[in-house]
Amino acid sequence: TDCLQVLSGRSLLIFDPTGNYLIEDKMQQDQTDDPPDHDVPVNPAPRKEKANARNYGLSHSFCKQFPDQFDPFFSLSAGVEESLINGEGSSSGPFFRGTIVRIPLRTNNGPSSFICDRTFLPSDADKMIALMEEAIPRTMLFSYNLQSVSLDTWKPLDSQQTSILSSRVSSSPSG
């Protein structure tokens, strides 16, 4: 739950609200009270700074560089990997036509969290799914861009995801 991920279009966005996982090197000018000596070059000193989110541009090679981050997306039947491979040769680059939100939920044997110390139980998932099932038809009714919603689970030892909930809206009138 500490690092929500959103894959959409040409981007992977990783959110780190605690600032514990995404660290950036920032360049900092040396600060002195002395007047600058124009003969001596000023060397910027790197400093570490916490980032709360980062937007990565997609490429197939970038995805292969960080397989632990992308394998969950590639395992889905949504065609993420195919979109990236096929888009490598296009002038605009890889593009995934859709949006996938990955919410890694906490379990008893998972790492501790700075956000919440509560473990996500199966009964919590059941409640969330029931609320989504109730809300999705009303939510999608007036949406122009949202065409489908699905909720899948992908457990660490499973070879593929399991579909829990799926809903699709057609923009064309049915006969």
C-alpha positions as CSV (number, residue, x, y, z in Angstrom):
1,T,0.0,0.0,0.0
2,D,3.0,2.3,0.3
3,C,3.7,2.6,-3.5
4,L,0.6,2.8,-5.6
5,Q,1.3,2.5,-9.4
6,V,-0.6,3.8,-12.4
7,L,0.2,2.6,-15.9
8,S,-1.5,4.7,-18.6
9,G,-0.6,5.9,-22.1
10,R,3.1,6.5,-22.2
11,S,3.7,6.7,-18.5
12,L,4.2,4.7,-15.3
13,L,3.5,6.8,-12.3
14,I,4.7,5.6,-8.9
15,F,3.3,7.3,-5.8
16,D,5.3,7.2,-2.6
17,P,3.4,9.3,-0.1
18,T,5.9,8.5,2.7
19,G,8.9,9.4,0.7
20,N,10.8,6.3,1.8
21,Y,11.3,4.6,-1.6
22,L,11.8,7.2,-4.2
23,I,14.9,9.2,-3.5
24,E,16.3,11.8,-6.0
25,D,19.7,13.2,-6.3
26,K,19.4,17.0,-6.4
27,M,22.3,19.3,-7.1
28,Q,22.9,22.0,-4.5
29,Q,25.2,25.0,-4.9
30,D,27.8,25.4,-2.1
31,Q,26.5,28.1,0.2
32,T,29.1,30.4,1.8
33,D,29.1,33.9,3.3
34,D,32.3,34.7,1.4
35,P,32.0,36.7,-1.9
36,P,32.4,34.4,-4.9
37,D,35.9,33.9,-6.2
38,H,35.5,34.1,-9.9
39,D,38.7,32.1,-10.5
40,V,37.5,29.1,-8.5
41,P,34.7,27.0,-10.1
42,V,31.7,26.3,-7.9
43,N,31.1,22.6,-7.6
44,P,27.5,21.7,-6.9
45,A,27.2,19.2,-4.1
46,P,24.7,16.3,-4.6
47,R,22.1,15.9,-1.9
48,K,19.4,13.2,-1.4
49,E,15.8,14.4,-1.5
50,K,12.6,12.4,-0.9
51,A,10.2,12.3,-3.8
52,N,6.4,11.6,-3.3
53,A,5.8,10.6,-6.9
54,R,7.7,9.9,-10.1
55,N,6.5,9.7,-13.7
56,Y,8.5,7.4,-15.9
57,G,8.3,7.4,-19.7
58,L,7.7,3.9,-21.0
59,S,9.9,1.9,-23.3
60,H,10.3,-1.9,-23.6
61,S,14.0,-1.7,-22.6
62,F,13.1,0.4,-19.5
63,C,10.5,-2.3,-18.5
64,K,13.1,-5.0,-18.9
65,Q,15.5,-3.1,-16.7
66,F,13.0,-3.2,-13.8
67,P,11.2,-6.5,-14.2
68,D,10.0,-6.7,-10.6
69,Q,7.9,-3.5,-11.3
70,F,6.6,-4.5,-14.7
71,D,6.0,-8.3,-14.5
72,P,2.6,-7.8,-12.7
73,F,1.5,-5.5,-15.6
74,F,2.9,-7.9,-18.2
75,S,1.1,-10.9,-16.7
76,L,-2.3,-9.3,-17.3
77,S,-4.4,-10.2,-20.3
78,A,-4.7,-6.4,-21.2
79,G,-1.8,-6.6,-23.7
80,V,0.6,-4.2,-21.9
81,E,3.8,-5.9,-23.0
82,E,2.6,-6.3,-26.6
83,S,1.7,-2.6,-26.7
84,L,5.2,-1.6,-25.6
85,I,7.0,-4.0,-28.0
86,N,4.8,-2.9,-30.9
87,G,5.2,0.7,-30.1
88,E,9.0,0.7,-30.0
89,G,9.3,1.2,-33.7
90,S,6.7,3.9,-34.0
91,S,7.7,7.6,-34.1
92,S,5.7,8.5,-31.0
93,G,7.0,5.5,-29.0
94,P,5.3,2.9,-26.9
95,F,1.7,3.6,-25.9
96,F,-0.7,1.5,-23.7
97,R,-4.3,2.3,-24.6
98,G,-5.8,2.1,-21.1
99,T,-5.2,2.7,-17.5
100,I,-4.2,0.1,-14.9
101,V,-4.0,1.0,-11.2
102,R,-1.9,-1.4,-9.1
103,I,-2.6,-1.4,-5.4
104,P,-0.3,-3.8,-3.6
105,L,-2.3,-4.7,-0.5
106,R,-0.7,-5.6,2.8
107,T,-0.8,-9.1,4.2
108,N,0.2,-10.7,7.5
109,N,3.6,-11.8,6.1
110,G,4.3,-8.6,4.2
111,P,6.7,-5.8,5.2
112,S,5.5,-3.2,7.7
113,S,4.1,0.1,6.4
114,F,4.6,3.7,7.4
115,I,1.1,4.5,6.2
116,C,-1.0,2.0,8.1
117,D,-0.2,-0.8,10.5
118,R,-3.5,-2.6,9.8
119,T,-3.4,-5.8,7.8
120,F,-5.7,-6.1,4.8
121,L,-8.0,-9.1,5.4
122,P,-10.0,-11.2,2.9
123,S,-13.2,-9.9,4.5
124,D,-12.0,-6.3,3.7
125,A,-11.5,-7.4,0.1
126,D,-15.0,-8.8,0.0
127,K,-16.5,-5.6,1.3
128,M,-14.5,-3.5,-1.3
129,I,-15.6,-5.8,-4.1
130,A,-19.3,-5.5,-3.1
131,L,-19.1,-1.7,-3.0
132,M,-17.4,-1.6,-6.4
133,E,-20.0,-4.0,-7.9
134,E,-22.8,-1.7,-6.7
135,A,-21.1,1.6,-7.8
136,I,-19.7,0.6,-11.2
137,P,-22.9,0.6,-13.3
138,R,-23.9,4.1,-12.0
139,T,-20.3,5.4,-12.3
140,M,-19.9,4.3,-15.9
141,L,-23.3,5.5,-17.1
142,F,-22.2,9.1,-17.8
143,S,-18.6,8.5,-18.5
144,Y,-17.4,9.2,-22.0
145,N,-13.8,7.8,-21.7
146,L,-14.3,5.0,-19.3
147,Q,-15.3,1.9,-21.2
148,S,-14.5,-1.0,-18.9
149,V,-13.5,-1.7,-15.3
150,S,-12.1,-4.9,-14.0
151,L,-10.7,-6.0,-10.7
152,D,-8.1,-8.8,-10.8
153,T,-5.9,-10.3,-8.2
154,W,-2.5,-11.7,-8.8
155,K,-1.0,-13.7,-6.0
156,P,2.8,-14.2,-5.8
157,L,2.7,-18.0,-6.4
158,D,0.0,-17.9,-9.2
159,S,1.1,-18.0,-12.8
160,Q,-1.6,-15.5,-13.8
161,Q,-4.2,-13.1,-12.5
162,T,-7.7,-14.1,-11.4
163,S,-10.6,-11.9,-12.5
164,I,-12.9,-11.0,-9.6
165,L,-15.0,-8.3,-11.2
166,S,-15.5,-7.0,-14.7
167,S,-17.9,-4.5,-16.3
168,R,-18.0,-3.0,-19.8
169,V,-20.1,-0.3,-21.3
170,S,-20.7,0.0,-25.1
171,S,-21.0,3.4,-26.6
172,S,-23.1,2.2,-29.4
173,P,-26.9,1.6,-28.9
174,S,-27.8,-2.1,-28.9
175,G,-30.5,-3.3,-31.3
